[in-house]
Amino acid sequence: MTDNPIAAQCDCGAVAGPLGTCVDYYHAILSEEQADPHMYMWHAPVVCAYLLQHPSRAHGQYLDGQFRQLQLYLDKGLDALLRVAAHQVARNKHGVRSSYDMAPLAAYEPLPPGGPPPHFRATFCGLPSGDGGFVSDGHQTYGHRIEAIAEATVESWRSIQA
């Protein structure tokens, strides 16, 4: 890591932390999820928020659905998002259907054009707890931090609407 703050900045506008930029935190989260099924519950909002904060790493065709999923998560909670995700998996099992069912997400705003936003008030570089762990202060607290990142992501995307 460099001492130059410009070079140590992530493409989402966050200043790099001890692990590096957001991609380093994202990979650490994905790795820890594999060993912690309770932490894995927040996998869908983690992926959606990360890709919406770093759209150059995403497939653009999916960003609208990911934006709508975060809105569902914030509106109805984690259980509702997990039910929609399970529905999608069941639909697509064994290649029976090849398209994503957007009906559960139809009530939510589409991704605004003109993005990505230049910064977010909560990012992955700020996700670890005080000791540097993701869930060392508890899974619920981790969930609250993921929710704050999801809120910041939706808020920033909405702010670019003219």
FENJOPE-V967118 format. One record per helix or strand. SS is the DSSP state (a for helix, b for strand). FROM is the first residue (numbers start at 0). TO is the last residue. If there is no record, write none. Layout:
SS|FROM|TO  SS|FROM|TO
//
This chain:
b|8|8  b|14|14  b|16|16  b|19|19  a|21|34  a|36|39  a|42|52  a|54|56  a|59|75  a|77|94  a|102|104  a|123|125  a|138|158
//
